Amino acid sequence: MSVATEALAPADEAGIVEAVREAAASRTPLAIEGHGSKRGMLRPVQAGRTLSTAGLTGITLHKPAELVLSARAGTPVAEIEAALARHNQMLAAEPPDFSVLSGHDRPATLGGMVAASLSGPRRIAASGALRDQVLGLRAVTGRAEVIRSGGRVHKNVTGLDLCKLLAGSHGTLGVLTEITLKLAPRPEAGLTLAVGVADLAAGVAALSTGLGSPFGVTGAALLPRGMAELGLSGPTALLRLEDMAQFLPHRAGRLRQDLAGFGAVTLVEGEASQALWRAVRDARPLQAAPEDAVWRLSVKPSAGPAVARRLEEAFGARMLLDWGGGLVWAAGPATDAAHAAVMAAAQAAGGTFLLFRAPDSLRSAVPVLPEEPPALAGIAARVKAAMDPEGLLNPGRLRG
């Protein structure tokens, strides 16, 4: 976890600016967070103070007819989702809630969600990644300067797209203070086709069949061990359909015919289907033990089964595959050897990895992300120097 002797939680953006200005004057590194729900991701931050955005709360704009919402960075994601539900709307990227996986009950905030750029199962659908849903933002750089990028409308051109630069930067380039997102209508109904498959390769083939169909699959995951609470045993491919209730039976029937060759198809409907995808979204089928390390690997969907097989052979990894097989969650012993196996598997598949959760001793000792190519590393260094020249913001979070 971050090592900090003092916690600051300003009530407004001006307070954030002043806190960064004081840190710059005293050359005191800052650990940037909301409620600290993602404190265990990536490398531990060594900082003299924690600067929290938890005091910056509230929805500042919601135009339901235009599918646009703005909120301060410390606003809990659950509060935003509740407000949207009243208008039958949702966050298009289906952001996950990792409180169970991370072993805490601290609420995720909008700023932390965007800073980590976390997307759920709907990442495979037309809505795309979370970073693609950010229309505009305000942030405070390590120079104690307020920057604005984008706007509050779907079509805007404002020069350099700082929204995509800051989304996924994990607080190392700026402290997010307000974010504007584009929204999506909430589907009227949904159901899941659960296909019992022979192995992971057949499972990914079933997911590919669904994703290549004209029936609008919005979730495609693979449970290597099934899900006992739903009566799903053995490798199970899951495909979600969402639409107006009157159209779902026909679409489900047609897709069921296409999937019949892969194994028995079970229909999961209503709240059971929604609960299933909340579990996949939050990586709960991974069943990671408290002492386990947890990794996320991003590879070509066709490479997912081979990566999973390699990790199971290396250290008996428990796994969950999402995004049609392209996102591989793995849980196993928090050892150097297991981490080395993950890095090797990602490299062999031409993909990437992220150490999502592990003891501080491991997170401090190993690369938590792949090394960047020299040209890209040079660009990243110049961006960092421009936005945080003293290295005050989340030092060491991404790289040693």
N, C-alpha and C positions, 0 to 999 in steps of 0.2 A: 504494500500500500504506500501511498504518498507519505513522506516524512515531512511534517510541517508543524511548527510550534505555535502558530496563530492562524485563526480562521476569520476571514472577512466576508461579509455578506451584504453588500450595499443594496439599498432599496431602489436605486434607479441607475440609469446609464451614466449619469454624471459621477456617481459614486464609483463606478467601475473605472472610469477614466482617471479619477483621482488616485485610486488604489494602484493602478498601473504606473501612473506618474511617480508616486512615492517609491514603488518598487524599482523603477528605473534609476531614480536618484540615489537610492541606497544599494543598488545592484543586488536586490534580493529576489531570487527566483520564485515564481508563483506556480502552485499546483492549481489548475483551472478545472472546475467541476460544477455540476448542479447540486444534486443530492448525493453524489458519489456512487451512483449505481453501477458505473463502469470503471470504478477504481482498480479492479483486479484485472483489467484487460491490458495486454501489451506489457511494456516495461514499467517498473515502479518509478514514480517521479520523486526526485529528491529536491525538496523546496523548503524555503524558510517560512512561507505562508501559503495558506489555501485561500484562493479567491473563488467564492461561490456565487453563482447567478440565481440561487434559490430565492432571493428577495425580489427578483424581477418577474412578477407573475401577472397573468391576466390576458385574455383575448382582447386585442385592440381593434380588430376589424373582422367582420364576417359578413360576406355578401353571398348568401345561399344561391341566388339566381345566377351569380357569376362564378360559383364554385371556387371562391378565394377566401382564405383565412390568414390573418396575421395575429401573432401572439408573442409575448415576451419570452425570452429564452428559458426562464425558470419555471414556466407553466408546466405542471404535470401533464404527461401525454394522456393519462386517463381522463383528466378534466376536459381536454380538447375533444377526445373521442366521445365523451358523454354529450357535449354540446352539439357535436355533429350528428349524433344519432337522433336527436330531436328533429332534425331536418332530413332524415334519411340520407345522410352523407357520411363519408368516411375518408380517412387518410389513404390515398391510393396505393402507397407502397406497403401497406399492412405491416407497420414496424413491430418488431418482436418485443416481448417483455421477458427479460432474462433474470428476473428476481429469483426464480426457483433455481435456475442453472447456476447463478452466482452466489446463492446461499444467503440472501439478505431480503429485507422488505422495504428498501429505500425506493421511492417512486422515481421512475424515469422521467426526465424533463425533455421538452422540445429541443432545447439547445444541445443536450447530450445526444439525443437521437440523431440530429443533423450532423453534429461534430463527428460522430462515429459512422454516419451514413449507413445505417442498418436497415435492410429491407427484408420483408417476410416472403412467404410462398408466392404472393402475387407478383413478385419480381419478374416472373417469366411472361406475364401478360403484357398487354399494350401499355399499361401504366408505367412500366420500366422501373428503374432504380429510384431510391429516395432522392438522390441528388438531382434527378431530372424533374422532381416535383417542387423544387425550391425556386420560387419566382423572384424573391428578393430577400435581402437581409441587411441588418446593421451589425457592426462589430467594432471592437476596440483593439487596435493593433498593439504590439509591444512598444510602439513609440507614443502610446497614450493618445492616439488619433482615432477619431470616429470615422469609419468608412461606411459607405452605402453602396449596394450593388443591386441591380435589377429594380423591380417595382412591385406594384400591387395589381397588375393586370397580366393577362396571359401572354400578350404580345408586347414586348418592350425591348429596345436596343439601347444599351448604356455602355458600350465599349467592352473592356475586359470583363469576362464573366467570372467575377470573384465568388459567385455563389458556388460554382462547381469546385473552385479552388479550396474554399473553406469547408465545404461538406466533405467529411472524411479526413480532415486534417487533425482531428483529435485535440483541438485546443492549442496546437503548436504555432499557429499563425495569427490568431486573434481570438478575442473573447466575444462570442456571439451574444447579442443583446435582444434582438428582435428578428423574427423570421416570418416570411410570407410564403404560404404553400398553396398550390392548386389542389383541389379536392376531387373526389369522384362520387357519383351517386351510389348509394348502397343497393346491392342487388335485392330484388324482392324475395328470392328464394334460392336455395342451393342444395346440392346433394353430392355424395361421393361414391364413386365406383371403386371398390376394393378388390383387387385381383390377386388371388393366390398364385404365385409364380414359382418356377422350379429353382431359380437362383437369381443373383443380382443382375447378371447379363440379360436374362429374360425379362427381369423387371424394368430395366432401362429401355429395352425394346418396346415393352408395353407402354411406358410413359411416352416414348417417341411417337408411337402410333397415335396416342391420344392428342399429343401436341400438334401432330401433323394433320389432324382431322379438321373438318370445318365446324366443329361443335363448340368452340370457344372455351377450351380448358383453361381454368385460372389457377390451378394448383396441381403439381405433379411431383409426388414424393415417393420414397421407397423405404419401407421399414424392414431391415434385414431379419428381424426376429418377430415381426408382427406386432400386435398390441393386444395383450390378454384381456384387458377390460372391455374390449369390443369383440372378443371372440375371434380375433385375427391371429393365427399362429403361422409361423414360418414366413419366408420372404413375401411381403405384400406390397404391391404397387397401388398407389392412391391417386385418383384423378378427380378433380373437383369441377363441377359444372355450376354456373350461376346465371340466372336470368329471371324473367317473369315466370311465375309459377305455371302458367298455362302451357309454356313451351318446353319445360324441362322433361316431362315424360317421353316425348318424342325423341329429343336429343339424347337422353340417357339410353333409350332403347336402341337407337342406331349405334351409339358408341359401344354399348354392351355387345352387340353383334361383332363389331370390329375387334374387340378384346377377347372374345370367347376362346380363341386359339391359344391364349397364353395361360389359361387356367380358370378355375371357378370364379365367378364375379358375384360379389355381395354388394347390395345397395345399402348405403348408410344415409339416412335422411334427417331433416329437422335439426334439433339441438345437438343430437349425437354427431352429425356431420360438422357442425360449427365447432363443437368441443374438440373434435379430432384435429381440425386445422389450427385451432389455437394451440394445441399441444405441439404440432409440427412447427408452427411459427416460433414457439418458445423453446424448441429443441428438447422437450421433455421425454420423448421416446428414447433419447440417448441413454437415459438412466445413469447419468454420471454420478459416481460416488463422491462424497465430500472431499476425499483425498486425491481424487483423479485430476490430471491435467485434461484440458479440453482444447481441441484444435478445430479450426475451420479451414478447409482446403477448397479452392476454386479451380476446377479443371473442365475440360471438355466433357459434356455429359457421357459421351461414349467411353471416356477413360475412367469414369467413376467406379465401375465394378472392379477394374484392375487395381486401382488405388486402394479400394476397400479391402480387397483380398491381400494385398501386400501388407497393409497395416495390421490385419488380423493375424497374419503369419508372423509379423515382427514382434508384436507385444499383446496379442489377444484383444485388439481394440474393439470397443462397442461403437456402433456407427448408426448414422441416419443420413440418408441422401435426399436432398431437396433440389428444386430448380431443374427437374428432369434428369437428375443424376449429376449435375454440374457442381452442386454444393455438397461437400462431404464433411459432415460433423464426425469427429472421432474423440473418444474418451479412453484414457488408459493411465498407466503409472506415470507420475511426474518425475521422469528420469531423463538424463542426458541421452541415453540410448534410444528411448522412445521418441524424443524430439528429433534426434538425428534421422530416425526412420521416417518421420513425417516430412522432414525437409527433403530427403532423398526421393520419397514417393511423389511429392509435388514437382520436383525438378524433372523426374523421369517422365511425368505426364505433361510437361510443358505448362504447368499451372503455378499457382501461388498458395501460400499458407499464412495463417495468422494464429499465434498462440493466444487463445481466448481467455484461458484461466489456468493458473498454476501458482504454486508457492513463490514468494518473492525470490527465494534463493535460485530457482530455475529461471524465472523471468529476468533476473539480473545478469545471468551467466550466458544466455544463448540469444541468437538473433530471433526476434519475435515476428519478423517479416523477412521476406527474401531481400537479399542485397540488390540495390538498384544498379542498372547499367551505368557506367561512368558518365555518359552524356546526360542521362536523366538525373543522376545525383548532382551534377553540376548545376542544372537548372533549379533543382530543389534548394540547393544551398544559396543560390542568388535570390530566390523568392523569400527564403527565410531571412536573409540579410536585409532585404528591403522592408519586410513587415515586422521583424522582431530582431533587430541588429544585436541586442545584448543577450539574446537567448534566454529571456525571462519566462516565457510561457511554456509550461509543461516540459522542462528540459529533460532529455533522455527518454521521453515517452515512446518514441518510435525506434530510435537507434541509440546504441551506446556511444 
